[in-house]
Amino acid sequence: MGKDLHSSLAAWRKTFPHTLALRWTDGCLQNEYCSLCRYCCGPQGADAPFPMALLPGQINEHTPDDFYLLNPDTAYIGAQGCKSASSSGCRLPFEKRPLACSLFPIVLVNGSLYLYQNCPASILQPLAFFMDMAREAEKALHRLDDDELRHISISLPDNVLIDRYINLHISIF
């Protein structure tokens, strides 16, 4: 991770010479890096799609227009990127975005909270800041029932977690 972290840090510092705002508002982590970065919502190099489960209140007749769908209640980002991404960021209001997007770069994986380590916010902000944000995410997530939490939690193998995520040691279920 060391060499990759240093090259990521150098690249993101060129793109973001000044720290941008991240704030917890109305149950969402508003991340000003996202609209300028679009790394995660852009075309993905991975062969497998990255699933993002939707909650029942986020599903309506427009869902197929807003997302590429693996099934009726799970959006995904794949080789083509996200259907809702635009040149200025996500075109959807926060309440319609998958919860995975509303927490990012904090991610609910295998029932616990992790920090995606290649996000510019994760690299350019102190880890202590994200620990505070993760505690806010924990409060918001505990408003959901266990079935919803299990539905939106992403399943990833340990080797991917070790390579791409920082364990925040907050168990949700």
CORRALIN-V943552 format. One record per backbone hydrogen bond with DSSP energy under -0.5 kcal/mol. NH is the residue of the N-H (numbers start at 1). CO is the residue of the C=O. If there is no record, write none. Layout:
{{NH,CO} {NH,CO}}
//
This chain:
{{5,1} {6,2} {7,3} {8,4} {9,5} {10,6} {11,7} {12,8} {13,9} {14,10} {15,11} {16,12} {23,30} {25,23} {25,28} {28,25} {29,102} {30,23} {30,28} {31,29} {32,21} {32,30} {34,31} {35,31} {36,32} {36,33} {37,33} {38,34} {42,38} {44,78} {50,77} {51,49} {52,75} {54,73} {58,55} {59,56} {60,58} {63,60} {65,62} {66,62} {66,63} {67,63} {68,76} {70,74} {71,74} {74,71} {75,52} {76,68} {77,50} {78,81} {81,78} {82,41} {85,82} {86,89} {89,86} {91,84} {96,93} {97,93} {97,94} {99,53} {101,98} {102,98} {103,99} {104,100} {106,103} {107,114} {109,107} {109,112} {110,154} {112,109} {113,170} {114,107} {115,166} {116,105} {116,114} {117,115} {117,164} {119,116} {123,119} {124,120} {125,121} {129,126} {130,126} {131,127} {132,128} {133,129} {134,130} {135,131} {136,132} {137,133} {138,134} {139,135} {140,136} {141,137} {142,138} {143,140} {144,141} {149,145} {150,146} {151,147} {152,148} {153,149} {154,108} {156,154} {160,157} {161,157} {162,158} {163,159} {164,160} {165,161} {166,115} {167,165} {168,113} {170,113} {171,169} {172,111} {173,111}}
//
